[in-house]
Amino acid sequence: MPVTTIAWDDGMIRMIDQTRLPGQLIYLEIRDIPTLAEAIRSLRVRGAPAIGVAAAFGLLLAAEQSTATRPEAFFDELQETAELLRNTRPTAVNLGWALDHMLESVRAARAQGVTAMRTALRQKAMALYKNDQTVNRKLAEYGASLIPDPAEIITHCNTGALATVDYGTALGAVFTAHAQGKKVHVWVDETRPLLQGARLNMWELQHEGIPATLICDNTAAFVMARREISLCIVGADRIAANGDTANKIGTYALALAAKHHGVPFYIAAPCSTIDPAAASGEDIPVEERGADEIVNGFGRRTAPEGARVYAPAFDITPNELITAIITEKGVHTPPFTSSLPSGQKTLD
Ligand code: MRU
């Protein structure tokens, strides 16, 4: 990809405003926490790994701007900022995972004073940034090994470079298969209501020169009935210890259709998306979005005033519908309780 989704740039966060794609490629320059929190909430930056790194950079921003001179006061400020950022999007566990890594590093440096704490935060933020790049390449290799040649692939929501620091997860596997010379064609769910598939996947796939066809989400089952589909591959926002997976609303319906048609259904995500504290999908908080995204999406009213709306941003795909979960550690097959790594505690 010739673009950088997010970067730390001399005291500020530079990121693509994904709400403006595909029409405009605009970079935001974020210099304060309220602006960052708004950017995460309104999906200017989105995708579980990307918002994890955005939050880590947020703590760095808070640390650089803090006037606290005592370690305790400095730490309390950071903790407050971390809690604010943690609550911006409740489902993607990478957000809390990255913040916990940052807080842990600053806690460990407490005895050495504020300057050392700042240095520790800077190092950890950069380590998280690099870690995302390396794990994506690794898991994309594992994912590509499951993609036959030729392949007809269905995907849902954006999981490419825009959803991560670089390259992507599920879409990364497709990029790698394509780079290996495999003949791949992607059926792209448009991903209602905010169209991450139509706006972002199609944009990325076009950049990579990968053949792709856009479909409405409710067309996927019919495509499986009428075409020889090789596999579905999607990302994740949180994976429970038993493999139940939270991902963009519509993933569960896609998995059900895949099961019915005998199409393998893969989840591709870094270990940082595994939440060992969630025993099953029941323990995963599901974010609900405002009605406006459904009834007034992109500035056009599509339902009468006063229409009651239910708008979960994610759904939970039960583990029995998942053929395998791909991480940077390999391809994990059921039973996931014993095959899944227990989350990413340390950075490689
Ligand atoms: O609401 P979004 O766009 O942040 O939802 C994103 C997804 O559901 C992705 O599939 C998931 O975060 C994985 S991104 C590599």
Boltz pocket constraint, residues with backbone or C-beta under 6 A from the ligand:
constraints:
  - pocket:
      binder: B
      contacts: [[A, 43], [A, 45], [A, 46], [A, 47], [A, 48], [A, 49], [A, 92], [A, 156], [A, 157], [A, 158], [A, 159], [A, 160], [A, 163], [A, 164], [A, 168], [A, 169], [A, 170], [A, 196], [A, 234], [A, 235], [A, 236], [A, 237], [A, 247], [A, 248], [A, 249], [A, 268], [A, 313]]
      max_distance: 6.0
